[in-house]
Amino acid sequence: MRDQVEITYVTPLSGAFTKPKATDALEHLLQEKNIHIESDFAIERVDNENKKIIDYGGREIAFDLLVTVPTNKGDELIGRSGMGDDLNYVPTHKATLQAKNYNNIFVLGDASDIPASKAGSVAHFEAEILTGNILHFINKEPLKEEFDGHANCFIETGNGKALLIDFNYTHEPVEGSFPFAGIGPLSLLKENRMNHMGKLAFRWIYWNVLLKGTHIPFVSATMSEKGRNYEEITEH
Ligand SMILES: Cc1cc2nc3c(=O)[nH]c(=O)nc-3n(C[C@H](O)[C@H](O)[C@H](O)COP(=O)(O)OP(=O)(O)OC[C@H]3O[C@@H](n4cnc5c(N)ncnc54)[C@H](O)[C@@H]3O)c2cc1C
């Protein structure tokens, strides 16, 4: 029934993906799937009676079925503890992962306010640096400013294909090979079957390697620039 259904993807961002480079490279996927994009739409309210959503500028979009993603927030527990910001995230130093207001607390994963993706890979990469810094703190040694915002995500695109993106605080995702420079076998920012196979293989790696805490030698906590055409981004 797909040909009888219109899908509109409405986002407060200027494109379909959080990273402009990814939007440039991947927006065609939405066109191929006949998904219409409405960007720069900061929703103000839902008018369920008249079946439309309205943004702060008064722009309206009609719907039959609305699927919304609420604002991503930290846990209320953090709010109640007084440690959080307005969104219940713990203000955290983005390179050392030490809480800004409590020097004996270190934060990783979705609980922190660092400008990295809220993703499993980020929590995983942070863990290595956080563990080291807790030990440095206990031993009264200087903390290492090592975390670079590294994120690495598969994006399933359907029909047995997937994308893989790799980026950090200062580098937009672009094309290249992963995890081995020039060899791959996975391709960055490209939709293909091999990436989907990589995603399926990752399921096994997750349960049998990552959860056991086994170190994967060729995937580092910080981002590798080898074999990739990364472009620096200036931080705001
Ligand atoms: C629908 C969905 C899809 C996602 N897909 C992906 C994906 O494809 N790839 C990816 O990389 N990431 C994905 N993510 C993001 C990823 O799951 C999170 O970034 C990651 O789980 C964060 O890990 P965390 O340990 O910080 O928090 P969590 O995994 O949320 O762990 C927090 C834990 O604390 C427990 N807890 C909470 N309050 C208390 C309390 N008071 N006492 C004791 N325990 C408590 C919770 O039960 C939970 O087990 C997805 C997230 C969602 C919601």
The ligand as an ORCA input file, in Angstrom:
! r2SCAN-3c Opt
* xyz 0 1
  C      14.534      3.784     20.218
  C      16.031      3.982     20.327
  C      16.857      3.523     19.314
  C      18.235      3.693     19.396
  N      19.029      3.212     18.382
  C      20.359      3.325     18.484
  C      21.214      2.787     17.467
  O      20.759      2.202     16.481
  N      22.550      2.937     17.606
  C      23.092      3.569     18.690
  O      24.320      3.656     18.778
  N      22.310      4.080     19.676
  C      20.970      3.981     19.588
  N      20.168      4.498     20.578
  C      20.793      5.249     21.653
  C      21.395      4.332     22.722
  O      20.455      3.322     23.072
  C      21.771      5.180     23.939
  O      22.582      6.261     23.529
  C      22.549      4.346     24.960
  O      21.773      3.254     25.388
  C      22.932      5.224     26.146
  O      23.540      4.415     27.120
  P      23.533      4.847     28.634
  O      24.254      3.755     29.354
  O      24.007      6.239     28.761
  O      22.002      4.891     29.079
  P      20.912      3.723     29.112
  O      21.231      2.645     28.127
  O      19.582      4.415     29.037
  O      21.132      3.099     30.561
  C      20.692      3.752     31.729
  C      20.293      2.663     32.711
  O      20.043      3.252     33.980
  C      18.902      2.628     34.531
  N      18.346      3.553     35.532
  C      17.635      4.692     35.317
  N      17.288      5.252     36.491
  C      17.808      4.475     37.465
  C      17.803      4.540     38.877
  N      17.174      5.515     39.549
  N      18.434      3.558     39.541
  C      19.076      2.561     38.910
  N      19.105      2.448     37.559
  C      18.479      3.397     36.856
  C      17.999      2.391     33.352
  O      17.058      1.369     33.646
  C      19.002      1.935     32.287
  O      19.245      0.572     32.299
  C      18.782      4.341     20.514
  C      17.956      4.806     21.539
  C      16.598      4.631     21.440
  C      15.702      5.111     22.574
*
